[in-house]
Amino acid sequence: MSHYETAPIVGLSASRYESPDDPRYHAALTTVKGYQEAGLPLIMVDGSDEHWVGDSFRDLGADVIAAPEPGLAASYMHGIDYALENGATRIMHHEPEKDMARHAPAIINALADHPIVVVGRTDRALETLPSTQRRTETLAGWILSEHAGFPADAFSGGRAYTAEGAQHFLDYDLTKGKTWMLGYETIVRAMKAGVPVGGVSVDLLHPAAMTAQEQDNPNWDMKRYMQFHTLVPAILAEAGVHTIPRKK
């Protein structure tokens, strides 16, 4: 029996780093350590150009597998398929910089009633974000909740699935986008099929070093605005929402 079969939940993330000085890389190391402290397996699908990245995660106890092709969507799909083949019954996926393991009990509880769960952030956690990211993601989360039926703070990116719920994720069409769209299109499709999608809010604090790097940084600000303007209309279109009515 594999350790995936006996684990209450399996973590999954996808990494790509170029420098050992990157604050994101150091946050990811903290994430891997958190999984080991919690006694939970973590699959890291690594697409870095150099082996030292995957080796460092492996040395800390993560199960590292190679990314099948560039793009976050393919990496997550590969990781979920790998987890299911090895007997996982629950999976939570998230960015490698997010220390999710400590929130596993709350996520597992949410999965008891919902085969798919959106892992959102508390108000306290949102306050730790760089200001532009906090504004754009809070607004995006409200729009998706109000007009497309998503649970709160869907822009957090964290998702969790039972083995049954994960099948909706594996059916994702990569032609719809190779990065973030997979975390939204799959939920829209599941909701249209009548699958109950739940939500849970946890204290997923943004790493302080990352906040310092991004705050008032025009390159990061532009990335957040582009994510908002690219993703929100596309998600609403998937949900069949083509206009947002004005409140009288």
Secondary structure in CASP SS format (residue, H / E / C, confidence):
PFRMAT SS
TARGET T0000
AUTHOR 0000-0000-0000
METHOD secondary structure of the structure
MODEL  1
M C 1.00
S C 1.00
H H 1.00
Y H 1.00
E H 1.00
T H 1.00
A C 1.00
P C 1.00
I C 1.00
V E 1.00
G E 1.00
L E 1.00
S E 1.00
A E 1.00
S E 1.00
R C 1.00
Y C 1.00
E C 1.00
S C 1.00
P C 1.00
D C 1.00
D C 1.00
P H 1.00
R H 1.00
Y H 1.00
H H 1.00
A H 1.00
A H 1.00
L H 1.00
T H 1.00
T H 1.00
V H 1.00
K H 1.00
G H 1.00
Y H 1.00
Q H 1.00
E H 1.00
A H 1.00
G C 1.00
L C 1.00
P C 1.00
L E 1.00
I E 1.00
M E 1.00
V E 1.00
D E 1.00
G C 1.00
S C 1.00
D C 1.00
E C 1.00
H H 1.00
W H 1.00
V H 1.00
G H 1.00
D H 1.00
S H 1.00
F H 1.00
R H 1.00
D H 1.00
L C 1.00
G C 1.00
A C 1.00
D E 1.00
V E 1.00
I E 1.00
A E 1.00
A C 1.00
P C 1.00
E C 1.00
P C 1.00
G C 1.00
L H 1.00
A H 1.00
A H 1.00
S H 1.00
Y H 1.00
M H 1.00
H H 1.00
G H 1.00
I H 1.00
D H 1.00
Y H 1.00
A H 1.00
L H 1.00
E H 1.00
N C 1.00
G C 1.00
A C 1.00
T C 1.00
R E 1.00
I E 1.00
M E 1.00
H E 1.00
H C 1.00
E C 1.00
P C 1.00
E C 1.00
K C 1.00
D C 1.00
M C 1.00
A H 1.00
R H 1.00
H H 1.00
A H 1.00
P H 1.00
A H 1.00
I H 1.00
I H 1.00
N H 1.00
A H 1.00
L H 1.00
A C 1.00
D C 1.00
H C 1.00
P C 1.00
I E 1.00
V E 1.00
V E 1.00
V E 1.00
G E 1.00
R E 1.00
T C 1.00
D H 1.00
R H 1.00
A H 1.00
L H 1.00
E C 1.00
T C 1.00
L C 1.00
P C 1.00
S H 1.00
T H 1.00
Q H 1.00
R H 1.00
R H 1.00
T H 1.00
E H 1.00
T H 1.00
L H 1.00
A H 1.00
G H 1.00
W H 1.00
I H 1.00
L H 1.00
S H 1.00
E H 1.00
H H 1.00
A H 1.00
G C 1.00
F C 1.00
P C 1.00
A C 1.00
D C 1.00
A H 1.00
F H 1.00
S H 1.00
G C 1.00
G E 1.00
R E 1.00
A E 1.00
Y E 1.00
T E 1.00
A H 1.00
E H 1.00
G H 1.00
A H 1.00
Q H 1.00
H H 1.00
F H 1.00
L H 1.00
D C 1.00
Y C 1.00
D C 1.00
L H 1.00
T H 1.00
K H 1.00
G C 1.00
K C 1.00
T C 1.00
W C 1.00
M C 1.00
L H 1.00
G H 1.00
Y H 1.00
E H 1.00
T H 1.00
I H 1.00
V H 1.00
R H 1.00
A H 1.00
M H 1.00
K H 1.00
A C 1.00
G C 1.00
V C 1.00
P C 1.00
V E 1.00
G E 1.00
G E 1.00
V E 1.00
S E 1.00
V E 1.00
D C 1.00
L C 1.00
L C 1.00
H C 1.00
P C 1.00
A H 1.00
A H 1.00
M H 1.00
T H 1.00
A H 1.00
Q H 1.00
E H 1.00
Q C 1.00
D C 1.00
N C 1.00
P H 1.00
N H 1.00
W H 1.00
D H 1.00
M H 1.00
K H 1.00
R H 1.00
Y H 1.00
M H 1.00
Q H 1.00
F H 1.00
H H 1.00
T H 1.00
L H 1.00
V H 1.00
P H 1.00
A H 1.00
I H 1.00
L H 1.00
A H 1.00
E H 1.00
A C 1.00
G C 1.00
V C 1.00
H C 1.00
T C 1.00
I C 1.00
P C 1.00
R C 1.00
K C 1.00
K C 1.00
END
